[in-house]
Amino acid sequence: MPNLTTTAAVSSGARAFAQAGVTPAEIDVVESYDAFTINTILFHISLWPVTDAQWIRFFKLIGRPELADDRRFNSLAARARFPELVGRAT
């Protein structure tokens, strides 16, 4: 009989952390939502790096590691000066 006291999030969460190369202790911000499953298909889910280290990792994950050295994105102050570009970069 299946275990009905846990969800797939137990295994998918562990896989997501492993793929990202981080541990739960390294996560500073989490955006959670309460929605029906269909909403995930219909709408975007927002994932937003905060620290410079998170941005560097994010740029690597999306296949654009060169953006970590770009003067428009290499610090919080720089990203604040070019908010319209941050959305395009992601």
C-alpha positions, 0 to 999 in steps of 0.5 A, spaced: 500 500 500 502 506 498 504 511 503 499 517 503 503 521 509 508 524 504 508 527 497 512 527 491 515 533 494 519 529 498 523 526 492 522 532 487 525 537 492 531 533 494 533 532 486 532 539 485 537 541 491 542 536 488 541 539 481 542 546 483 548 544 487 545 547 493 543 545 500 536 548 504 541 552 508 543 556 503 537 558 501 535 565 503 528 567 500 523 562 498 516 564 494 511 559 495 504 559 493 497 556 494 494 554 487 491 549 483 495 544 479 493 547 472 495 554 474 502 552 474 501 550 467 497 556 465 502 562 468 509 563 470 512 561 476 517 567 479 524 565 481 528 571 483 535 570 485 537 575 491 545 575 492 550 576 487 552 569 488 545 567 487 545 571 480 552 568 478 549 561 479 543 563 476 546 565 470 550 559 469 544 555 470 540 558 464 546 558 460 549 565 460 555 565 465 558 571 461 552 575 464 556 574 471 561 579 468 557 584 465 557 591 468 550 591 468 549 585 472 555 584 476 552 587 483 546 589 486 547 596 485 548 595 477 542 591 477 538 596 480 540 601 475 538 597 469 531 593 472 529 593 465 535 589 462 534 584 468 527 581 466 530 580 459 536 577 461 532 572 465 
